[in-house]
Amino acid sequence: MFNTTEVYIVAHSLVPGGRHYEKGLKELFAEAFLKVLDQVGNSNLGAVYVANAFSEVLQDQSVLGAFLSDYVGLRRTPAIRIESGDGSSGVAILEAYNMVKAGVYDCVAVVGVEKMHDVTSIKLNKALATITDYEYEGFFGITPAAQAAMAMREYMLKYGYDYEDLASWPIKMHERGSKNPYAYMRKQATLKDVLESEVIADPLRLYDAAPAVDGSAAVVLCNKPLRSDAVVRIDGIGIGAYGTYMGQRDTLTELLSVKDAVNMALGMAHSSIGDVNLVEVHDTYSILGILALESMGFVRSGETPRLLSTGALDVGNKLVVNASGGLKSMGFPGGASGMYEIVSMVMELTNQKPFDSLGNAGLGVVQDMAGFDLVSTAIVLRRVT
């Protein structure tokens, strides 16, 4: 019989994203993992799930989990590497959640880690190209940035926006990031800054792209809380897919995998869109953040730029979007991206600095995604004390 155990996030840690030239993949993993291990003490971890997208390309390393667990002295603890492109973290959380929920393990750790630097830009771009359909897209130069640019162009034409209107996303994310000591980009941006930044794939500009960073973040999931204060529970988790290359799609302005994932997660949580106070979306490019928010149903299609510019999604409103500054400010650590979103959401729900201004928000959604709408996860987190 399926065990209906509840699943709690009982520990979390985050290594701020950056160019950590002094640290390798193992050191980054150990820094985040040992922090959560210290928080839970002797929790008898049953397994470790490692979210990583690019180790074969960037570090020439496979069987990553075994080597990382060995580095921290866990030679007899299974360590499973989960790869789903830049959406690896959400899938890792899903797998870990299922093992605790089913009663296989009492506690497991999930660590997202990626070392994006220490390689040439050519090699990094080659790695990023693997999250396209390489035979039909990447080989011919269709990069993730080009995909985002095509979606942005279609969105602008469909809803009658100029590029200046969509610049509200990076401006708002930089504003939030400037107040977040864990962010990589801790400076505000003006419309002039955005408009004068380099075009990387017309109409997409440099300020629309989350900067690649090295980073690591971790959580521990258990079947019971380990303390009585500020407890966060996973109330629902969903996954969706739309695994096809862009030439086969009817529209680029709706993310179907995202839509399916959030519907599944909210259904499991017995909640609705209107119950959610906080959302963290996977904004590797500004247009993807906009599309994710609208595809999940938090904002009506075509309304996000207007709501952002009027402050309707800022702190103090019923729904706050990317209080962390999103990946745009936190940085883009490849397969660890979703872990940065999850740790940020835990801090937001528990009112930890710098998120102590969010009040009594009780329900949050984290959306993670691989590539352009290929595989998406949505995780519903609830503060229960």
C-alpha positions as CSV (number, residue, x, y, z in Angstrom):
1,M,0.0,0.0,0.0
2,F,1.3,3.5,-0.8
3,N,2.6,5.3,2.2
4,T,0.9,8.8,2.6
5,T,3.7,10.2,4.6
6,E,4.1,14.0,4.4
7,V,7.3,15.5,3.2
8,Y,9.1,18.5,4.8
9,I,12.0,20.6,3.8
10,V,14.0,20.6,7.1
11,A,17.3,22.2,6.0
12,H,18.5,24.4,3.3
13,S,21.7,26.1,2.1
14,L,22.9,28.2,-0.8
15,V,26.4,29.1,-2.1
16,P,25.9,32.5,-3.8
17,G,26.4,32.2,-7.5
18,G,29.6,33.7,-9.0
19,R,32.8,33.0,-10.8
20,H,34.3,30.6,-8.2
21,Y,37.6,30.1,-9.8
22,E,39.1,28.9,-6.5
23,K,36.6,26.0,-6.2
24,G,35.9,23.0,-8.3
25,L,32.6,21.0,-8.7
26,K,33.4,18.9,-5.7
27,E,34.2,21.9,-3.5
28,L,31.0,23.6,-4.5
29,F,29.0,20.5,-3.8
30,A,30.6,20.0,-0.4
31,E,30.0,23.6,0.7
32,A,26.3,23.4,0.2
33,F,25.9,19.8,1.3
34,L,27.9,20.0,4.5
35,K,25.9,23.1,5.6
36,V,22.6,21.2,5.4
37,L,24.1,18.1,7.0
38,D,25.2,20.3,9.9
39,Q,21.7,21.6,10.3
40,V,20.0,18.2,10.5
41,G,22.7,16.4,12.6
42,N,22.4,12.6,12.6
43,S,19.4,12.3,10.3
44,N,20.5,9.1,8.7
45,L,20.3,10.2,5.1
46,G,19.1,7.4,2.9
47,A,20.3,8.9,-0.4
48,V,21.6,12.0,-2.0
49,Y,20.2,13.3,-5.3
50,V,22.5,15.5,-7.4
51,A,21.0,17.9,-9.9
52,N,23.5,18.7,-12.6
53,A,23.2,19.3,-16.3
54,F,26.6,19.7,-17.9
55,S,29.3,17.7,-16.1
56,E,30.1,15.5,-19.1
57,V,30.7,18.5,-21.3
58,L,32.2,21.0,-18.8
59,Q,34.1,18.6,-16.5
60,D,34.5,15.5,-18.6
61,Q,32.9,13.6,-15.7
62,S,30.0,11.0,-15.6
63,V,28.8,8.9,-12.7
64,L,28.9,12.2,-10.9
65,G,27.0,11.2,-7.8
66,A,29.4,8.6,-6.8
67,F,32.4,10.9,-7.0
68,L,30.7,13.7,-5.1
69,S,29.5,11.5,-2.3
70,D,32.9,10.0,-2.0
71,Y,34.4,13.5,-1.7
72,V,32.3,14.2,1.4
73,G,32.9,10.7,3.0
74,L,29.5,9.1,2.1
75,R,30.9,6.0,0.3
76,R,28.1,3.7,1.3
77,T,25.2,6.2,0.7
78,P,23.6,6.0,-2.7
79,A,24.1,9.3,-4.7
80,I,22.0,9.6,-7.8
81,R,22.7,12.2,-10.4
82,I,19.6,13.6,-12.1
83,E,20.0,15.3,-15.5
84,S,17.2,17.2,-17.2
85,G,19.1,20.1,-18.6
86,D,18.6,23.4,-16.7
87,G,15.4,21.8,-15.2
88,S,17.4,19.1,-13.4
89,S,16.7,20.4,-9.9
90,G,12.9,20.2,-10.2
91,V,13.1,16.6,-11.4
92,A,15.6,15.8,-8.6
93,I,13.2,17.2,-6.0
94,L,10.4,15.1,-7.6
95,E,12.4,11.9,-7.4
96,A,13.6,12.6,-3.8
97,Y,10.0,13.5,-2.8
98,N,8.6,10.3,-4.2
99,M,11.2,8.2,-2.2
100,V,10.3,9.9,1.1
101,K,6.6,9.9,0.3
102,A,6.7,6.1,-0.4
103,G,8.5,5.4,2.8
104,V,11.6,4.1,1.2
105,Y,13.8,6.6,3.1
106,D,13.1,8.8,6.1
107,C,15.4,11.6,4.9
108,V,17.2,12.4,1.7
109,A,19.4,15.3,0.5
110,V,19.0,17.1,-2.8
111,V,22.0,19.1,-4.0
112,G,22.1,21.2,-7.2
113,V,25.6,22.0,-8.4
114,E,27.1,23.3,-11.6
115,K,30.5,24.7,-12.6
116,M,29.9,26.9,-15.6
117,H,33.2,28.8,-15.7
118,D,36.8,27.6,-16.0
119,V,36.0,26.7,-19.6
120,T,36.1,28.9,-22.8
121,S,32.9,30.6,-24.0
122,I,32.9,28.3,-27.0
123,K,32.8,25.2,-24.7
124,L,30.1,26.8,-22.5
125,N,28.0,27.6,-25.5
126,K,28.4,24.1,-26.8
127,A,27.1,22.8,-23.5
128,L,24.1,25.2,-23.6
129,A,23.3,24.1,-27.1
130,T,22.7,20.5,-25.8
131,I,19.4,21.8,-24.3
132,T,18.1,22.3,-27.8
133,D,17.2,19.5,-30.2
134,Y,20.7,19.3,-31.4
135,E,20.1,17.4,-34.6
136,Y,17.5,20.0,-35.8
137,E,18.4,23.1,-33.9
138,G,21.7,23.3,-32.1
139,F,23.7,22.0,-35.0
140,F,22.4,24.8,-37.2
141,G,23.0,27.6,-34.7
142,I,19.6,27.7,-33.0
143,T,20.7,28.5,-29.4
144,P,18.6,28.9,-26.3
145,A,19.0,32.7,-26.7
146,A,17.7,32.5,-30.3
147,Q,14.7,30.4,-29.1
148,A,13.9,33.0,-26.5
149,A,14.3,35.8,-29.0
150,M,11.7,34.2,-31.4
151,A,9.3,33.8,-28.5
152,M,9.8,37.5,-27.5
153,R,9.2,38.7,-31.0
154,E,6.0,36.6,-31.3
155,Y,4.8,37.9,-27.9
156,M,5.4,41.5,-28.9
157,L,3.5,41.1,-32.2
158,K,0.6,39.2,-30.6
159,Y,0.0,41.7,-27.7
160,G,1.1,44.9,-29.4
161,Y,4.1,45.6,-27.2
162,D,7.4,47.4,-28.0
163,Y,10.6,46.2,-26.6
164,E,10.6,49.0,-24.0
165,D,7.4,47.5,-22.5
166,L,9.1,44.1,-21.9
167,A,12.1,45.7,-20.3
168,S,10.0,45.9,-17.2
169,W,11.1,42.4,-16.3
170,P,14.8,42.9,-16.1
171,I,14.3,46.3,-14.4
172,K,12.1,44.7,-11.7
173,M,14.4,41.7,-11.2
174,H,17.4,44.0,-10.7
175,E,15.4,46.0,-8.3
176,R,14.7,42.9,-6.2
177,G,18.2,41.5,-6.6
178,S,19.7,44.8,-5.3
179,K,18.1,43.9,-1.9
180,N,19.2,40.3,-1.9
181,P,22.7,39.6,-0.5
182,Y,22.6,36.1,-2.1
183,A,22.1,37.6,-5.6
184,Y,25.0,37.7,-8.1
185,M,23.7,40.9,-9.7
186,R,23.1,43.3,-6.8
187,K,22.6,46.5,-8.7
188,Q,19.5,48.2,-10.0
189,A,19.0,48.8,-13.7
190,T,17.3,51.6,-15.5
191,L,15.4,51.5,-18.8
192,K,18.5,53.3,-20.3
193,D,20.7,50.5,-19.1
194,V,18.5,47.8,-20.7
195,L,18.0,49.6,-24.0
196,E,21.7,50.4,-24.4
197,S,22.8,46.8,-23.6
198,E,24.1,44.5,-26.3
199,V,21.7,42.8,-28.6
200,I,22.4,39.0,-28.3
201,A,19.5,37.7,-30.5
202,D,17.2,40.4,-31.8
203,P,15.1,41.6,-30.0
204,L,16.7,40.0,-26.9
205,R,19.3,42.1,-25.2
206,L,22.0,41.3,-22.6
207,Y,19.9,42.5,-19.7
208,D,17.2,39.9,-20.7
209,A,19.6,37.0,-20.0
210,A,20.4,35.5,-16.6
211,P,24.2,35.5,-16.2
212,A,25.9,32.1,-16.1
213,V,27.4,31.4,-12.7
214,D,29.1,28.6,-10.7
215,G,26.9,27.6,-7.8
216,S,25.5,25.0,-5.4
217,A,22.4,24.8,-3.3
218,A,20.9,22.0,-1.1
219,V,17.9,20.9,0.9
220,V,17.1,18.0,3.1
221,L,13.7,16.3,2.8
222,C,12.3,14.3,5.7
223,N,9.1,12.6,6.6
224,K,8.7,14.7,9.8
225,P,9.8,18.1,10.9
226,L,13.0,18.3,12.9
227,R,12.0,21.5,14.7
228,S,8.8,23.2,15.7
229,D,9.4,26.6,14.1
230,A,9.2,27.8,10.5
231,V,8.4,24.4,9.0
232,V,7.9,24.1,5.2
233,R,6.0,21.2,3.7
234,I,5.8,20.1,0.1
235,D,2.1,20.0,-0.5
236,G,2.2,19.2,-4.2
237,I,4.5,18.5,-7.0
238,G,3.8,18.2,-10.7
239,I,5.7,17.5,-14.0
240,G,4.7,18.3,-17.6
241,A,6.3,17.8,-20.9
242,Y,6.2,19.2,-24.4
243,G,9.3,17.6,-25.8
244,T,9.4,18.8,-29.4
245,Y,11.6,21.2,-31.4
246,M,10.3,24.6,-32.0
247,G,9.5,24.2,-35.7
248,Q,6.7,21.8,-34.8
249,R,5.0,24.2,-32.4
250,D,1.7,26.1,-33.1
251,T,2.6,28.9,-30.7
252,L,5.7,30.2,-28.8
253,T,3.7,32.2,-26.4
254,E,2.3,29.4,-24.2
255,L,4.4,26.9,-22.3
256,L,2.3,23.8,-22.2
257,S,4.6,21.7,-20.0
258,V,4.5,24.5,-17.4
259,K,0.7,24.6,-17.6
260,D,0.4,20.9,-17.0
261,A,3.0,20.8,-14.2
262,V,1.3,23.5,-12.1
263,N,-2.2,22.1,-12.6
264,M,-0.9,18.7,-11.4
265,A,0.9,20.3,-8.4
266,L,-2.0,22.5,-7.3
267,G,-4.4,19.6,-7.7
268,M,-2.2,17.4,-5.4
269,A,-2.1,20.3,-2.9
270,H,-5.9,20.8,-3.1
271,S,-5.2,24.5,-3.8
272,S,-6.0,26.9,-6.5
273,I,-4.1,29.8,-8.2
274,G,-5.9,32.3,-6.0
275,D,-4.4,30.6,-2.8
276,V,-0.8,31.3,-3.9
277,N,1.1,34.2,-2.3
278,L,4.6,33.8,-3.8
279,V,5.9,32.4,-7.0
280,E,9.5,31.9,-8.3
281,V,9.7,31.3,-12.0
282,H,12.6,30.0,-14.1
283,D,13.6,33.2,-15.9
284,T,16.8,32.2,-17.7
285,Y,15.5,34.8,-20.2
286,S,13.0,37.5,-19.3
287,I,10.5,36.3,-21.9
288,L,10.5,32.8,-20.3
289,G,9.6,34.3,-16.9
290,I,6.7,36.2,-18.5
291,L,5.5,33.2,-20.4
292,A,5.8,30.9,-17.3
293,L,3.8,33.3,-15.2
294,E,1.0,33.5,-17.8
295,S,1.0,29.8,-18.7
296,M,0.5,28.9,-15.1
297,G,-2.5,31.2,-14.9
298,F,-1.2,33.6,-12.3
299,V,-1.5,36.5,-14.8
300,R,-3.8,36.7,-17.9
301,S,-2.0,36.3,-21.2
302,G,-0.4,39.5,-22.4
303,E,-0.8,41.3,-19.0
304,T,2.6,40.7,-17.3
305,P,4.5,43.7,-18.6
306,R,1.7,46.1,-17.7
307,L,1.3,44.6,-14.2
308,L,5.1,44.7,-13.6
309,S,5.4,48.3,-14.6
310,T,2.6,49.3,-12.3
311,G,4.0,47.5,-9.3
312,A,1.1,45.0,-9.1
313,L,3.4,42.0,-8.5
314,D,5.6,43.8,-6.0
315,V,5.9,43.1,-2.2
316,G,2.7,44.2,-0.5
317,N,0.4,42.7,-3.0
318,K,-1.5,39.4,-2.9
319,L,1.0,37.8,-5.3
320,V,4.7,38.5,-5.3
321,V,6.8,37.3,-8.2
322,N,10.5,36.5,-7.9
323,A,11.1,38.2,-4.6
324,S,14.7,36.9,-4.9
325,G,15.3,38.7,-8.1
326,G,14.9,35.5,-10.0
327,L,17.7,33.8,-12.0
328,K,18.2,37.2,-13.7
329,S,19.7,38.5,-10.5
330,M,20.6,35.3,-8.6
331,G,22.5,34.0,-11.7
332,F,22.0,30.9,-13.9
333,P,23.9,27.9,-12.5
334,G,22.7,25.4,-15.1
335,G,21.1,22.3,-13.6
336,A,21.3,23.9,-10.1
337,S,18.9,26.8,-11.1
338,G,15.8,25.3,-9.6
339,M,17.5,24.6,-6.3
340,Y,18.3,28.3,-6.1
341,E,14.6,29.0,-6.6
342,I,13.5,26.4,-4.0
343,V,16.0,27.6,-1.3
344,S,14.8,31.2,-2.0
345,M,11.2,30.2,-1.6
346,V,11.9,28.4,1.7
347,M,13.5,31.6,3.0
348,E,10.6,33.7,1.7
349,L,8.0,31.5,3.4
350,T,9.9,31.5,6.7
351,N,10.6,35.2,6.6
352,Q,14.3,34.9,6.7
353,K,16.4,38.0,5.8
354,P,16.3,39.5,3.3
355,F,12.7,38.3,2.9
356,D,11.3,39.3,6.3
357,S,9.2,42.0,4.5
358,L,6.9,39.4,2.9
359,G,4.7,39.1,6.0
360,N,2.6,36.0,6.5
361,A,2.7,34.5,3.1
362,G,1.7,30.8,3.5
363,L,1.8,29.2,0.1
364,G,4.4,29.4,-2.7
365,V,5.0,27.8,-6.1
366,V,8.4,27.2,-7.6
367,Q,8.6,26.5,-11.4
368,D,11.6,24.9,-13.0
369,M,12.0,24.2,-16.7
370,A,14.4,22.4,-19.1
371,G,15.1,24.2,-22.3
372,F,12.2,25.9,-24.1
373,D,9.2,24.2,-22.5
374,L,10.6,20.6,-22.9
375,V,10.1,19.4,-19.3
376,S,8.8,21.5,-16.5
377,T,8.2,20.9,-12.8
378,A,6.1,22.9,-10.3
379,I,6.4,22.5,-6.6
380,V,3.9,23.8,-4.1
381,L,5.4,24.7,-0.7
382,R,3.4,25.6,2.4
383,R,4.5,27.1,5.7
384,V,2.7,25.0,8.3
385,T,3.8,26.6,11.5
